[in-house]
């Protein structure tokens, strides 16, 4: 996302409008869109502030229940995402799979399967068929003149 315009630019544009210029004329002088100038001046009239509004920062409703969710994972570390979602619904905590997944992603919790065996066995396709069938005849060159 692009950055907000600087506070200095906002203040200079508002000062220009207050001193008598129209919003559109001030927008042309400072090379911003006319709608931007209109919004800045409107915000200044409403709140007395030219600072940009805060951006981002939304929080998930699941963060209120973080202790419960993390306790569920501690109790049953091999539970699937659907099992944890069902346990939350039993506790009347509403959520979706995607919201729960994002919660676990923010808390660096993964649900990867862990292999029971060590990793000492080869992981390839295993022995395959021999390159040539031992019963196959080798092609022999034909003598000249024989068809």
For each residue, the residues with C-beta under 8 A, 3 or more apart:
1: 55 56
2:
3:
4: 52 55
5: 9 10 32 36 52
6: 9 10
7: 10 11 50 51 52
8: 11 12
9: 5 6 12 13 30 32
10: 5 6 7 13 14 40 50 51 52
11: 7 8 14 15 50
12: 8 9 15 16 30
13: 9 10 16 17 26 27 29 30 32 37 40 41
14: 10 11 17 18 40 41 44 50
15: 11 12 18 19
16: 12 13 19 21 25 26 29 30
17: 13 14 21 22 23 26 37 41
18: 14 15
19: 15 16
20:
21: 16 17 25 26 29
22: 17 25 26
23: 17 26 27 34 37 38 41
24: 27 28 34 37
25: 16 21 22 28 29
26: 13 16 17 21 22 23 29 30 37
27: 13 23 24 30 31 32 33 34 36 37
28: 24 25 31 34
29: 13 16 21 25 26
30: 9 12 13 16 26 27 37
31: 27 28
32: 5 9 13 27 36 37
33: 27 36 37
34: 23 24 27 28 37 38
35: 38 39
36: 5 27 32 33 39 40
37: 13 17 23 24 26 27 30 32 33 34 40 41
38: 23 34 35 41 42
39: 35 36 42 43
40: 10 13 14 36 37 43 44 50
41: 13 14 17 23 37 38 44 45
42: 38 39 45 46
43: 39 40 46 47 49 50 53
44: 14 40 41 47 48 49 50
45: 41 42
46: 42 43
47: 43 44
48: 44
49: 43 44
50: 7 10 11 14 40 43 44
51: 7 10
52: 4 5 7 10 55
53: 43
54: 57
55: 1 4 52
56: 1
57: 54
58:
59: 63
60: 63 99 102 103 106
61: 64 65 95 99
62: 65 66 69 93 95 99 100 103
63: 59 60 66 103
64: 61
65: 61 62 68 69 88 93
66: 62 63 69 70 103 107
67: 70 71
68: 65 71 72 88 91 93
69: 62 65 66 72 73 84 88 93 100 103
70: 66 67 73 74 107
71: 67 68 74 75
72: 68 69 75 76 79 84 87 88
73: 69 70 76 77 79 84 109
74: 70 71 77
75: 71 72
76: 72 73 79 83 84
77: 73 74
78:
79: 72 73 76 83 84 87
80: 83 84 111
81: 84 85 97 100 101 104 111
82: 85 86 97
83: 76 79 80 86 87
84: 69 72 73 76 79 80 81 87 88 100
85: 81 82 88 89 95 96 97 100
86: 82 83 89 90
87: 72 79 83 84 90 91
88: 65 68 69 72 84 85 91 93 94 95 100
89: 85 86 92 93 94 95
90: 86 87
91: 68 87 88
92: 89
93: 62 65 68 69 88 89
94: 88 89
95: 61 62 85 88 89 99 100 103
96: 85 99 100
97: 81 82 85 100 101
98: 101 102
99: 60 61 62 95 96 102 103
100: 62 69 81 84 85 88 95 96 97 103 104
101: 81 97 98 104 105
102: 60 98 99 105 106
103: 60 62 63 66 69 95 99 100 106 107
104: 81 100 101 107 109 110 111
105: 101 102 108 109
106: 60 102 103
107: 66 70 103 104
108: 105
109: 73 104 105
110: 104
111: 80 81 104
112:
113:
114:
115: 118 119
116:
117: 120 121
118: 115
119: 115 123
120: 117
121: 117
122: 126
123: 119
124:
125: 128
126: 122
127:
128: 125
129:
130: 133 134
131:
132: 136
133: 130 136
134: 130
135:
136: 132 133
137:
138:
139:
140:
141:
142: 146
143: 146
144:
145:
146: 142 143
147:
